[in-house]
Amino acid sequence: MSVRTEENLTLAEAARIMRDAVKDRSYRATPLGLEVAKYYRWKKNEWGATATTLRDYEAPLALLALDHADLELQDFEPPIGTERLREFWDLHWADRSPRTRAKILSILRDFFGWAVNERKDGPSTSGSSTATPRRPCGLRSAEASSGARSTGKPSFGSSPRNRAREIASH
């Protein structure tokens, strides 16, 4: 990402720079963007996210990194970090559908949950903090498509409450 030294940047120029930074992934040059890149790799390789999931997750996280290009991960610790995230969520998605707002909230929670786990576990040479992929990247088995887990435990259906119960039971 090139840095402009002029102070007379128009809003149109700033908007173009922000869009380009998402497209060319130069948002990863920011401190938070580096963390997003690590999360993206984890989500792809260890969690087994599909290309669609990766695309859906990367866009709002790239925007988070660009909106907070001067901040690091620890700057999002509560209580100030919680308020920063609420402001970010409100700025970009307040007028969207409840489903879209819920999806963005889920993405943010997943990203910061991953970050907490990474900091707690730290890098491991034994592989204990590395998860076994849920499925090969980009492939879905009939079992995965039906909502059943590879653990052999029954699925509780597709409602958010049932998914939460299923996650809690693992």
LINCOR-V797695 format. One record per backbone hydrogen bond with DSSP energy under -1.0 kcal/mol. NH is the residue of the N-H (numbers start at 0). CO is the residue of the C=O. E is the energy in kcal/mol with one decimal. If there is no record, write none. Layout:
BEGIN
NH,CO,E
NH,CO,E
END
This chain:
BEGIN
13,9,-2.4
14,10,-2.6
15,11,-2.2
16,12,-2.4
17,13,-2.3
18,14,-2.5
19,15,-2.7
20,16,-2.1
21,17,-1.3
22,18,-2.2
23,19,-3.0
26,20,-1.7
27,24,-1.6
28,25,-2.1
29,26,-1.8
33,29,-1.9
34,30,-1.0
35,31,-2.2
36,32,-2.3
37,33,-1.8
38,34,-2.6
39,35,-2.9
40,36,-2.1
41,37,-2.3
42,38,-3.4
43,39,-2.3
44,40,-3.0
45,41,-2.0
46,41,-2.2
48,42,-2.6
53,49,-2.5
54,50,-2.3
55,51,-2.6
56,52,-2.5
57,53,-2.5
58,54,-1.5
60,56,-1.5
61,57,-2.9
62,58,-2.1
63,59,-2.1
64,60,-2.3
65,61,-2.3
66,62,-3.0
67,63,-1.5
68,65,-1.2
70,67,-2.3
74,71,-1.8
75,72,-2.1
76,73,-1.3
80,76,-2.6
82,78,-1.7
83,79,-2.2
84,80,-2.4
85,81,-2.2
86,82,-2.4
87,83,-2.3
88,84,-2.8
89,85,-2.6
90,86,-2.8
91,87,-2.0
92,88,-2.4
93,89,-1.4
95,92,-1.6
100,96,-2.5
101,97,-2.4
102,98,-2.0
103,99,-2.4
104,100,-2.4
105,101,-2.3
106,102,-2.3
107,103,-2.6
108,104,-2.7
109,105,-2.4
110,106,-2.6
111,107,-2.6
112,108,-2.4
113,109,-2.6
114,110,-2.3
115,111,-2.2
116,112,-2.3
117,113,-2.7
118,114,-2.2
119,115,-2.4
120,116,-2.8
121,117,-2.4
129,126,-1.0
138,135,-2.2
144,140,-2.4
145,141,-1.6
147,142,-1.4
151,148,-1.5
162,158,-2.8
163,159,-2.3
164,160,-2.1
165,161,-2.5
166,162,-2.6
167,163,-2.4
168,164,-1.5
169,166,-1.3
END
